């Protein structure tokens, strides 16, 4: 069974995959997630009326920083030189949707970096606004699309 699990060696010990034989290609991944909240909390975030400060700006910076640190948080995740990270935050009357796109030219993809960016951005919004609404719910974090690499392009249905 260990020969079928890529992050285990023949003895069953954890290992980081050797990607040195893979070609360095342009790779991109987009992920999204959402934090749901009361209409009052959403309005406070949208208008910058959160006591701790501008929740959207803090979340955007936190998400970008998190993408750069994904390999510090996720065991066996390769550290990658990122060439670009964008994090968009869209507010509505029931919450905030975060969408991150991460790019690199390297031997392995950036899906984990995009997912980490979204997750940390949403956690930051929770932290900034928890005094207003502790019942906020983070969810729907998922990969939307990836391109590049041996497996090619993929998009969520």
Rosetta blueprint (number, residue, H / E / L):
1 X L
2 X L
3 X L
4 X L
5 X L
6 X L
7 X L
8 X E
9 X L
10 X L
11 X L
12 X L
13 X L
14 X E
15 X L
16 X L
17 X L
18 X L
19 X L
20 X L
21 X L
22 X L
23 X L
24 X L
25 X E
26 X E
27 X E
28 X E
29 X E
30 X E
31 X E
32 X E
33 X E
34 X E
35 X E
36 X E
37 X L
38 X L
39 X H
40 X H
41 X H
42 X H
43 X H
44 X H
45 X H
46 X H
47 X H
48 X L
49 X L
50 X L
51 X L
52 X L
53 X L
54 X L
55 X H
56 X H
57 X H
58 X H
59 X H
60 X H
61 X H
62 X H
63 X H
64 X H
65 X H
66 X H
67 X H
68 X H
69 X L
70 X H
71 X H
72 X H
73 X H
74 X L
75 X L
76 X L
77 X L
78 X L
79 X L
80 X L
81 X L
82 X E
83 X E
84 X E
85 X E
86 X E
87 X E
88 X E
89 X E
90 X E
91 X E
92 X E
93 X L
94 X L
95 X E
96 X E
97 X E
98 X E
99 X E
100 X E
101 X E
102 X E
103 X E
104 X E
105 X E
106 X E
107 X L
108 X L
109 X L
110 X L
111 X H
112 X H
113 X H
114 X H
115 X H
116 X H
117 X H
118 X H
119 X H
120 X H
121 X H
122 X H
123 X H
124 X H
125 X H
126 X H
127 X H
128 X H
129 X H
130 X L
131 X L
132 X L
133 X L
134 X L
135 X L
136 X L
137 X E
138 X E
139 X E
140 X E
141 X E
142 X E
143 X E
144 X E
145 X E
146 X E
147 X E
148 X L
149 X L
150 X L
151 X L
152 X L
153 X L
154 X E
155 X E
156 X L
157 X L
